[in-house]
Amino acid sequence: MFEFDQYLGFLAFLTILTIGFWLMIFLVTFVVPYWIGGSLIERINEIREERKAKLEN
């Protein structure tokens, strides 16, 4: 059937695949929305500051 080396290779493959899967889930559900949300909030604050500067002049 399988030799021990093939079994270890298969386990390494499954481990890497699983780590990649959960990393992708983490990035898509947490990191990317956090990044986009922070960028939008920062841009809105910049627009508000530009409006305040125009009103003061």
C-alpha atoms as a printed R data frame, in Angstrom:
   type eleno elety resid chain resno       x      y     z
1  ATOM     1    CA   MET     A     1   0.000  0.000 0.000
2  ATOM     2    CA   PHE     A     2   1.834  3.091 1.243
3  ATOM     3    CA   GLU     A     3   5.364  3.312 2.487
4  ATOM     4    CA   PHE     A     4   6.213  5.446 5.478
5  ATOM     5    CA   ASP     A     5   7.821  8.187 3.351
6  ATOM     6    CA   GLN     A     6   4.708  8.476 1.219
7  ATOM     7    CA   TYR     A     7   2.592  8.675 4.364
8  ATOM     8    CA   LEU     A     8   4.729 11.524 5.733
9  ATOM     9    CA   GLY     A     9   4.534 13.340 2.406
10 ATOM    10    CA   PHE     A    10   0.771 12.957 2.374
11 ATOM    11    CA   LEU     A    11   0.523 14.297 5.934
12 ATOM    12    CA   ALA     A    12   2.756 17.247 5.031
13 ATOM    13    CA   PHE     A    13   0.561 17.968 2.002
14 ATOM    14    CA   LEU     A    14  -2.620 17.856 4.097
15 ATOM    15    CA   THR     A    15  -1.055 20.087 6.749
16 ATOM    16    CA   ILE     A    16   0.036 22.712 4.225
17 ATOM    17    CA   LEU     A    17  -3.335 22.572 2.467
18 ATOM    18    CA   THR     A    18  -5.205 23.003 5.765
19 ATOM    19    CA   ILE     A    19  -2.995 25.889 6.900
20 ATOM    20    CA   GLY     A    20  -3.490 27.599 3.529
21 ATOM    21    CA   PHE     A    21  -7.247 27.101 3.693
22 ATOM    22    CA   TRP     A    22  -7.606 28.604 7.167
23 ATOM    23    CA   LEU     A    23  -5.222 31.439 6.309
24 ATOM    24    CA   MET     A    24  -7.358 32.323 3.296
25 ATOM    25    CA   ILE     A    25 -10.539 32.195 5.394
26 ATOM    26    CA   PHE     A    26  -8.911 34.468 8.001
27 ATOM    27    CA   LEU     A    27  -7.730 36.958 5.377
28 ATOM    28    CA   VAL     A    28 -11.061 37.119 3.561
29 ATOM    29    CA   THR     A    29 -13.238 37.415 6.671
30 ATOM    30    CA   PHE     A    30 -11.108 39.656 8.893
31 ATOM    31    CA   VAL     A    31  -8.016 41.281 7.413
32 ATOM    32    CA   VAL     A    32  -9.419 42.511 4.086
33 ATOM    33    CA   PRO     A    33 -12.614 44.051 5.544
34 ATOM    34    CA   TYR     A    34 -10.580 45.660 8.341
35 ATOM    35    CA   TRP     A    35  -8.166 47.106 5.780
36 ATOM    36    CA   ILE     A    36 -10.928 48.420 3.498
37 ATOM    37    CA   GLY     A    37 -12.930 49.833 6.425
38 ATOM    38    CA   GLY     A    38  -9.903 51.632 7.827
39 ATOM    39    CA   SER     A    39  -9.096 53.100 4.424
40 ATOM    40    CA   LEU     A    40 -12.647 54.372 3.989
41 ATOM    41    CA   ILE     A    41 -12.732 55.961 7.445
42 ATOM    42    CA   GLU     A    42  -9.379 57.619 6.836
43 ATOM    43    CA   ARG     A    43 -10.537 58.957 3.441
44 ATOM    44    CA   ILE     A    44 -13.785 60.316 4.940
45 ATOM    45    CA   ASN     A    45 -11.793 62.131 7.623
46 ATOM    46    CA   GLU     A    46  -9.511 63.623 4.951
47 ATOM    47    CA   ILE     A    47 -12.526 64.877 2.985
48 ATOM    48    CA   ARG     A    48 -13.979 66.472 6.140
49 ATOM    49    CA   GLU     A    49 -10.686 68.208 6.886
50 ATOM    50    CA   GLU     A    50 -10.518 69.532 3.315
51 ATOM    51    CA   ARG     A    51 -14.040 70.936 3.640
52 ATOM    52    CA   LYS     A    52 -13.172 72.596 6.974
53 ATOM    53    CA   ALA     A    53 -10.062 74.142 5.423
54 ATOM    54    CA   LYS     A    54 -12.099 75.545 2.500
55 ATOM    55    CA   LEU     A    55 -14.721 77.010 4.838
56 ATOM    56    CA   GLU     A    56 -12.104 78.717 7.005
57 ATOM    57    CA   ASN     A    57 -10.475 80.498 4.023
